[in-house]
């Protein structure tokens, strides 16, 4: 049965390579790499070695790919009961479970050992903790409690912090700002997605909030409340004197757009409004991160012009 307004058509991979790409969730992994790169760049500033940043992002992406594989290994039974995941490689048998575990372990080894050997122990330990939290805590918790979203937001917010830790050797300032912002950002995003696929989640027995009985309206209300948190959290760098006017203007504009989309979803939960929340959320992170990097340049040019 096709869910109205949602594309449930998912084409099975046509080659073994495609199957492995799907297992590593390339869009999520690309976002992880981008966030880790930004975190490392903010740690080093103008002294950043782009090759080193790319290397750290690669190791962090390997950990993310391993997390995605282990997630699908553990959820292959529930994936089989959901329309949007029923054609995943482990469900269809295009990839054997044993092979997936071995590749996941290999990616884990590459990512963690690479961070430890080429960067520092702190980033390696944080990376390992992120994988464990995602695969062994968040994933099984989805069957038990709707609190899984809160728990899952912690490893979900780690990529920029991992990049920062890898390049700085510790965590402070921008590392925490990026973590806090990404943590809060996830709630409206995932609540809207969970609402769109609530029937699928209910069919699979996963305890996502919108899939639970007597929760009408709760996803929208919580999405709006969390969007209100995103706004002040995003302004922390400016309050601490580490960001200027361009960053503030961008953070306010993007944050208010996120709030407006979430408020509309809270007032009336519809597929169109849930999709709008998802769309705004997908624009929010790359736009804010890009302007985060431009802000110091604009401030430097402004200071030079005032001389």
Secondary structure, 3 states (H helix, E strand, C coil): CCCCCCCCCCCCCCCHHHHHHHHCCHHHHHHHHHHHHHHHHHHHHHHCCHHHHHHHHHHHHHHHHHHHHHHHHHCHHHHCCCCCCCCCHHHHCCCCHHHHHHHHHHHHHHHHHHHHHHCCHHHHHHHHHHHHHHHHHHHHHCCCCCCHHHHHHHHHCHHHHHHHHHHHCCCCCHHHHHHHHHHHHHHHHHHHHHHHCHHHHHHHCCCCHHHCCCCCCHHHHHHHHHHHHHHHHHCHHHHCCCCCHHHHHHHHHHHHHHHHHHHHHHHCCCHHHHHHHHHHHHHHHHHHHHHHHHHHHHHHHHHHHCC
